[in-house]
Amino acid sequence: QDIRYLQQYFAFPEQKAAYELWSKEDHSRIMPPVTPTQAESRRFGRIMTEVTTRVNTAFAKLATGALPLSGWDTLVAEIKSIGIDEATGIQQAALDRYFARK
């Protein structure tokens, strides 16, 4: 493999330090593979498609200055109105079922 591939990730000392820190981290707290029901999966997909679209659009506007940082609270409210709390609940229910199987 070309050495330049890895060099791009370690261009700064902070990147190397972050890699070393994360490689030592206990990854047992990472979300396990959960299985939502078919209905949950469809609903989660619809919600997250809207959320992702809205966040990506807002991020582009924030980065270019088209949306002032004062618009952040409005963005959060829009994401909540789309159903992000329901999406979180779907993931929590799937996680609860995962732990119930163990």
C-alpha positions in Angstrom: 0.0 0.0 0.0 1.2 3.5 -0.9 2.7 5.2 2.2 0.9 8.4 1.2 -2.4 6.8 2.1 -1.5 6.6 5.8 0.4 9.9 5.8 -2.8 11.8 5.0 -4.2 10.7 8.3 -1.2 11.6 10.3 -0.3 15.0 8.8 -0.5 16.6 12.2 0.8 15.4 15.6 -2.8 15.8 17.0 -4.0 13.2 14.5 -1.4 10.7 15.6 -2.2 11.4 19.2 -5.9 10.9 18.6 -5.3 7.6 16.8 -3.2 6.3 19.7 -5.8 7.4 22.2 -8.7 5.8 20.3 -6.8 2.6 19.6 -6.4 2.1 23.4 -10.1 2.9 24.2 -12.5 0.3 25.5 -14.8 -0.2 22.5 -17.3 -2.4 24.4 -19.6 0.6 24.7 -20.1 0.9 21.0 -23.6 0.3 19.8 -24.0 -3.4 19.1 -25.8 -4.6 15.9 -29.4 -4.2 16.7 -32.4 -5.3 14.7 -35.5 -3.0 14.5 -38.8 -4.5 13.4 -39.8 -4.0 9.8 -42.2 -1.2 10.7 -39.6 0.4 13.0 -37.0 0.2 10.2 -39.3 1.8 7.7 -40.2 4.6 10.1 -36.6 5.1 11.2 -35.5 5.4 7.5 -38.1 8.0 6.7 -37.2 10.1 9.7 -33.5 9.8 9.3 -33.7 10.6 5.5 -35.4 13.9 6.4 -33.1 14.6 9.3 -29.9 13.9 7.2 -31.2 16.1 4.4 -32.0 19.0 6.7 -28.7 18.7 8.6 -26.6 18.5 5.4 -28.4 21.5 4.0 -28.1 23.5 7.2 -24.4 22.6 7.5 -23.7 23.8 4.0 -25.5 27.1 4.8 -23.7 27.5 8.1 -20.3 26.8 6.5 -20.9 29.4 3.8 -22.4 32.0 6.1 -25.9 31.8 4.4 -27.3 30.7 7.8 -26.1 32.6 10.9 -25.2 30.6 14.0 -28.3 32.1 15.6 -30.3 29.8 13.4 -29.0 26.8 15.3 -31.9 26.7 17.7 -34.4 26.8 14.8 -32.5 23.8 13.2 -32.7 21.8 16.4 -36.5 22.6 16.7 -37.0 21.5 13.0 -35.1 18.2 13.6 -37.2 17.5 16.7 -40.4 18.3 14.7 -39.3 15.8 12.0 -39.2 13.1 14.7 -35.6 12.6 15.9 -36.8 11.7 19.4 -39.0 8.9 17.8 -35.9 7.7 15.8 -33.9 7.6 19.1 -36.7 5.6 20.7 -36.7 3.1 17.9 -33.0 2.5 18.3 -33.5 2.3 22.1 -36.3 -0.3 21.7 -34.0 -2.4 19.3 -31.2 -2.1 21.8 -33.4 -3.2 24.7 -34.5 -6.3 22.6 -30.8 -7.0 21.9 -29.9 -7.0 25.6 -33.0 -9.1 26.4 -31.7 -11.8 24.1 -28.3 -12.0 25.8 
